[in-house]
Amino acid sequence: MNTPSGAEAAAEAGAVAPAPLTARPWQDRPGARLSGSCDLDTRQCLSAALGAVTAIPGPVVHLDLSAVVFLDTAAVAALVGAAAALSGQGRRLLLHDPPYSLRKVVEMFPDECAALEVAA
């Protein structure tokens, strides 16, 4: 049995498919800008993007989430993992403009998300 992906299922149902995830370097500072949706369909892309972000040198690495429309709990866990990895190196991952879904998960699970730092 062949099960359609989330995007395919949405298209079959006549719904608008979620935006694919894209990652681009942030020109103004060391880091990246993500756009789209972080979910099961884009998990590999998010993993690759976070791998590239954590390899950027410097004491603070920035991640612009202003164009991210949704993060599922696995995506939040991936962000926590990336932040913890940088913290273990004495560095920081600074999140900019997180979407509501991320803010809500952080609010619901503050201890589990303690490694996440959001820019003021």
N, C-alpha and C positions, 0 to 999 in steps of 0.2 A: 504494500500500500504506500502510495506516495503522498505525503502530507505537505501542503503548500507552506511556504514561509509566511511570516507575519505580513510582509508587503504584498505577497501574492494573494493571500487570503483577503486582505483589505481591498485589493483591486477586483477580485472576484465578487465581493459583496457590494461593490459600487462605492466603497468609501475611498477617501483620499489616502494614499499610501504615506506612511511616515517618511520624513525627510531622511535621506542617507546621511551618514556621519562623514564629515570632512574635517581634516586637520591641516592647518597652515601655520607656518612660522609667524610669530608676532614680531613685526618689524620694529616696534618702539622699545622693546625690552626682551630679555632672554626668556623665551617661552613659546607658547602656541595658542592659536585660536581654534576652538572647536565649533562646529555648527552642525545642526541636524538633531537626530535622536540617538540616544545611547541605550540600546536594548539588545535582545537576543540576536537580532539580525545584524547588528553592527558591533558585536562584542569583539571580534578579531581586529577590526579597525581601531577601536578604542584601546585595545591592548597594545597594538603597534604604536599608536600615538603616544600613549603614556610611557612606553619604552624609550621612544625618541626624546620625550620631554625630560625624563629622569637622566638622560645622558647629556643634557645641556649643562655646560659648566657654569659655575657661579654659586654664590651663597643662597640666592633666592631665584626660583624658577616660577614663572607666571603662567597661569592657564586661564584664558578668557573663555567664559562659558555663556556670554551674553546671547549668542545665537543658538544655544542648545535648547531645544524645546522640551526634552524629557530625558531623565536618567532613571533606569530601573534600579532595583536594590543591588544587583550584581555590578552595575556601573559605579554606584556609590562605593561599594566594597573595593572596586579596582582603584578608585581615587584615594581611598583610605590607604590601600596598600602602597600606592606610589608615594603618598605623603610620608608614610612610615619609613619607606626605603630611603627617601631623601633625608629624613630626620636622623636616621641611623648613621648618615654620613656627615651630620652636623649642618645640613642644609634645610631649606624650607620650600614647600610648594604653596604658592599663594593663589587662591582661586578668586577670580573677578566675575561679578554679576552672575551668580549661580541661579538656575531656574527654580521655580517654586517647588518642583518635585525633590530637588536636592535639599533645599532649605527645610522642607517638611520631614524628610528622613532624618536629617541632623537634629531637628527638634524632637522627634520621637525616640531617637537612639543617641543621646548625647555622649554617653560613655564610649560606644562603639565608633563614633565619628570624631572623637577627641583630637585625632591627628590632623583633621581638616582645618585649614586656616583661610578665612574669607577676608578679602580686602575691604576696608571701610569705605 
